[in-house]
Amino acid sequence: MTLTLTQAFAGGSSDQQSGSEILNGQVNLHQVDSSLRASVDSVGQDVGMQSSATGNSLDVTTMNDTVVNSSQYVSSVDISSDLGASVTNVGGSVSIQGQAVCNSAGVSTDPALTQVTSTQECDAVDPSSGVYAYAANIGGDLSVSNLAAGNTFEADTNATNMPVSTNQINRSSINAMTTATVSNVAGSVSVNSQAVGNSAQIIHYSTSP
């Protein structure tokens, strides 16, 4: 059987009649900064805050046979996210998220064949994420999360065949700084801080009986 492929660049394809070929080449040579300062008081429902700085990002979602060839390279002075949040007197739940990532790639497919080749190289000086949170008098749950990462790769599929080749190189210093002051929360509290050089998660599952 011959697989017919269509092409898509730096994104995804969803062609029900034929396969998909994703050819992605991303290069970032400049500084990437995200800064957020927010003060929230007296809200009846939920509150969400997020600051994210990313050098290169690829997200592929298809429902057919798929071949992915992806290359991501970052060489920059800095990739940084800085989030300062003050949240008080909230009736619902509160979510505060910060992240700084050199390269991120995700592939999710549901075909008979998924083939992925991914190369990620982080050569930035200092990917760093800082989260400084103050929360008081929260009626629901409180979640504070902070992630600094060089390279992250995720793939999941129920394809019968799933050959995956992934190569991750990190030459950067990775820093996640998190400070949280919390009081009077009615629900659960979760505070998480992670600094990761390389991370890969591959899930291959079958839907057959």
Secondary structure as GFF3:
##gff-version 3
##sequence-region A 1 209
A	DSSP	beta_strand	5	9	.	.	.	ID=ss1
A	DSSP	beta_strand	19	28	.	.	.	ID=ss2
A	DSSP	beta_strand	32	43	.	.	.	ID=ss3
A	DSSP	beta_strand	47	62	.	.	.	ID=ss4
A	DSSP	beta_strand	66	74	.	.	.	ID=ss5
A	DSSP	beta_strand	79	90	.	.	.	ID=ss6
A	DSSP	beta_strand	94	109	.	.	.	ID=ss7
A	DSSP	beta_strand	114	122	.	.	.	ID=ss8
A	DSSP	beta_strand	127	138	.	.	.	ID=ss9
A	DSSP	beta_strand	142	157	.	.	.	ID=ss10
A	DSSP	beta_strand	164	170	.	.	.	ID=ss11
A	DSSP	beta_strand	175	185	.	.	.	ID=ss12
A	DSSP	beta_strand	189	204	.	.	.	ID=ss13
###
